[in-house]
Amino acid sequence: MTVSGRFVALLALGVIPVVLLGGEAALAYAALGVWVLLCVVLGAIDLALAASPRRVRVSRELPARVRLGADATAELFVTNVGPRTLRGVLRDAWEPSAGAEPSRIAISIPPGERRRVTVALRPWRRGERRVEQLTVRAAGPLGLWSRQTTLEAPGRIRVLPPFTSRKHLPSRLARLRELDGTTSVMLRGQGTEFDSLREYVRGDDVRSIDWRATARRHDPTGGRGARVMVRTWRPERDRRVVVVIDTARTSAARIADEPRIDTAFEASLLLAALATRAGDRVDLLAYDRVVRGRVQGATGAELLSRMVDTMAGIEPALIEMDWSAVPAQVGTLTSQRSLVVLLTSIDAPGGSRGLLSVLPQLTKKHIVVVASVTDPEAEAAALQRGRREDVYRAASAERALLDVARVSAAVRRLGGEVVTGSPADLPPALADRYLALKAAGRL
């Protein structure tokens, strides 16, 4: 049972006789007691006439998935199986991170009828957003007292990464087509995999001339003389790309109001979309001390679908990363020479010792790229030195940037490559490094 504000206001009217009969205290208190008793009787009658909230049947219809930041609609179907009209309020008990609006919904359902109630969801966290219960409050005809009960009405919706870096994909695909030779460009597409033969034109690299093919095409009786043939190349296909995401404690840090791990997901999705269009095979591993997620053997649209579905439920673990096990984990995904992308943090030399210790094992067999998020606020703070406080802050920012530079230099000395950038810049920067490796014939 609950008491409404209307009942409280009605009860407060009892002070009127107390004020009017202030000189006769006994009579005033007697009048107040009668008024309170009358209010309680009215409330009890109102409660008895209210519909039973237990005589309600509830079902849900929810979308299975929604991207982070996108809108979704949850539908509730409420059936009144009682003999009285149900007038009251519903409260759907979604997690706060589901962004459910409105939280309270007024209803009026005659006996034996069903009503559809819609709740707008705008989740602001990844993962499984759940709802377990629904509270129904049924008011009486006077609106003084209400019956209330909580019903079991479970439901869940999976919130996927937003993949906002998708906007960079068209421009990178255009560059990939240039490398692949499928778009008319001034320069020949680079690569190391033989594609076809064609006649020499001005501007071709003379090192691409195929003298044997030229000799075979030479026809001394045809009047055309020698036809110089050149080889054309295209980037290699069916290569392996292994993306390893560090899900340990450093991935929980927020940079530019975004967790490091979310930036790693964005960079992984853009790289996977680009690589699968290039004909390469992409595998994903999310790891700290145990495997948090793995995607293997998928291609095309299935690859991105499985990746976002796997990423949705991964949260940072507040433990140290076990880098010593990473080479073995990569070995379970591929045994051939591959591009291994390590999405981790290289902010501090001390915290990067584990990474540096295993890099020689990886670079001995694979092409290794270490991608890390940098804090744009640190770069901005390093330039502000107007006040004494700014000078101290700039010194701290400079120290942080020097630490990143030291670890980056150590990674390069061990044979790896480094890609850094702010949360907005890291995904396209990693895609550009992939295209540069393709253009150089290293992948």
Buried (B, 14 or more C-beta within 10 A) or exposed (E): EBEBEBBEEBBEEBEEBBEEBEEEEEEBEEBBEEBEEEBBEBBBBBBEEBBBBEBBEBEBEBEEBBBBEBEBEBEBEBBBBBEBBBBBBBBBBBBEEBBBEEEEBEBEBEEEEEBEBEBEBBBEBBBEBEBEBBBBBBBBEBBBBBBBBEBEBEBBBBBBBBBBBBEBBEEBBEBBBBBBBEEEEEEBBBBEEEBEBEEBEEEBEEEBBBEEBBEEBBEEEEEEEEBBBBBBBBBBEEBBBBBBBBBBBBBBBEBEEBBBBBBBBBBBBBBBBBBBBBBBBBBBBBBBEEEBBBBBEBEEEEBBBBBBBBBBBBBBBEEEBBBEBBBEBBEEBBEEEBBBBBBBBBBBBEBBEBBBEBBEBBBEBBBBBBBBBBBBEBBEBBEEEEEEEBEEBBEEBBEBBEBBEBBBEBBEEBBBBBBBBBBBBBBBBBBBBBBEBBBEEEB
